[in-house]
Amino acid sequence: MNPDLEKGRLAQARAGSADAFADLVRLHQASVRAFLGRFVRSRDVADDLAQETFLSAFRTLDSYRGESPLRHWLLGIARHRGLEHLRAEAGRRSRPLEGTILETLVRRLEEADDPAAQEERVIALKSCIGSLAPASREMVREFYYRDHSAGEIARATGRKEGSVWMALVRIRQALRACLHLKLGVPT
């Protein structure tokens, strides 16, 4: 969606159009889910948190001033939802947060307050995936986006499961190297 069309849909959503807001959700849901997925290991939980993010955004749409891209505002809401979830998860486990994996995730999420940098990484990753060989791109799509197992991919492609795992390792290494070149920082 081009920026002018996004602004138009935003104005319509502010005026109460559920269809316009649905268009904005479709436009930004992948970014919000990917952002949350970095901190929440369960895909279902990440989806729930993304839904809560968009619900919160819809309720507070009038507070968006447009000083930064809408995606950045949404990622800020997602960040708060993720932090609330991780802190509540730590409380449910009735263990102190200090020294746990949850503490590490909370710290990483607290430090993830630069949506512009997040967006830059997402754009770089999309570019790196686009530079992969077609078979590798398809494997990434099947494994990471369609949530197919290595065994399912092996059966569909006539490969052995072990070779699918090795291909995924090589693909991740290639993506890591590409991101390092594009972003100039270790990944």
Secondary structure, DSSP 8 states (H G I E B T S, - for coil): --HHHHHHHHHHHHTT-HHHHHHHHHHHHHHHHHHHHTT---HHHHHHHHHHHHHHHHHTGGG--SSS-HHHHHHHHHHHHHHHHHHHHHHHTTS-STTSHHHHHHHHHHH---HHHHHHHHHHHHHHHHTS-HHHHHHHIIIIIS---HHHHHHHHT--HHHHHHHHHHHHHHHHHHHHHHHSS--
